[in-house]
Amino acid sequence: MNKDTEHLAQKIVDAIQDKKGHGIVVADLSGIPGTVCSCFVICQGNTPTQVEAISRSVGDKLRIDEGVKPIAAQGLRAARWVAIDYVDVMVHIFLPEERRYYNLENLWADAVLTHVPDLD
């Protein structure tokens, strides 16, 4: 993962932690041929309201601090699994049951996974 991607991923992690998102995993996909991006940032919220708040926090922080807007965002209406596309970084914000079902961390078994400790 290049420095710009690492910086963007860290800003996303900070925004997630601002809204008490947990179970954060940064999946480095840069060494896997044919992937759509270099990095996934995966996390979860406990309720649709929290998933929505985390999504808003990520969008606000990147727009204000970095001048970056996503090229797409899906799932905001139901707020059960929100995917936000920042080209090199994809953000996935899940409710717990959806996260278990889709299991993105194991789907990309070749990725280098970094588990970010939850804040107390």
N, C-alpha and C positions, 0 to 999 in steps of 0.2 A: 504494500500500500504506500502510495507516495505521501509526502508531507502535507499537501493540500487536502487530500482525502482524510488523513489522520486528524487534521485540525477540524475539518467539518464534522467528522464523527464525534470528536470530543465535545464540540459545541452542542451537538444533538444529545449526547449523554447528559450534559449539564442541564439542558432544557427538560429532559425527562425527569431528572432528579429534582428539579425545581417543583414539580407537581407530584412528587412521591411515587413516581413510576418505579417498578421493581423488576427483579429478574432480568436485568439488562445484560445482553450478550452482543458483543461486536464480532461479527463473522467476516474475516478477511478472505475475500474470494479472488483476490488479485492473481494468485498463482494457479487458478483453475481456468483452463481454456474454455472459451465460448460462453462465459457468464455475461449477464446483461449489465452488471455493474461491478465495482471493485469491493464493495463493502455492504453488508446488511447491519443495521442496528435494530435489535429485537428487544422488546420489553412488554410488560403488561401492566394494566390497571385493573382495579377490582370491580369497577362498574362502568357502564357506558358513559356516564358523566365524567369519570376520571379519564377514560380513554380519550374523550373529546378534549378535556382540559390539557392533557399531555400533547395531543396533536396541535392544539392552538399554541401551546408554549414553544414547541419546536418551530412552528412557522414564524411566530413573532420573534424569537431569539435570532433565527437565521436572517430574517428580513432586516431587523434593526441592527444587529451587531455585525453582520457579514454582507448585507446587501444582496442576499441570495433568496430567490423564490423557487418553489418546486415547479417542475414541469407538469406534474400531475399529482392528484390525491384522490384516493378511492376509499369508500366505506365510511365517510363522515356521517352520513345520515343515520345509519344503524349503530355506529360506534362499537362494533363487536370485533372487527379487525380493520384497522385503518392502515393503508399503505401510502407512503409519501415518497415520491420519486425526485431525488436531487441529482439525477444523472449518474454520478459516480457512487452515490450512497442512497440506498433504499432504507426507509424507516418502516418498521412493522410494529404496530401497537395493538396488542391483543387483549381480549378478556381471557381469563385463565382456561376456560373450556376450549375455546378456539385455538389457543396456543398449543394445548396438549394434542388436539386433533391434527393440526397441520404440521406440527413438530419440525419447523424449519431448521432448527439446529442440527438435527440428524439427517435431514434431507440433503444438506450440503456437508456430507461427512468428510470431504477433503479440505474443507475450509479450516483456517486457523481461528479457533474460538477464544475470545477473551471474555471472561465472566467478570462483570463489574460488581463489586460488593454493594449491597443495598445500604442506603443511608438510614440511620436510626431515627 
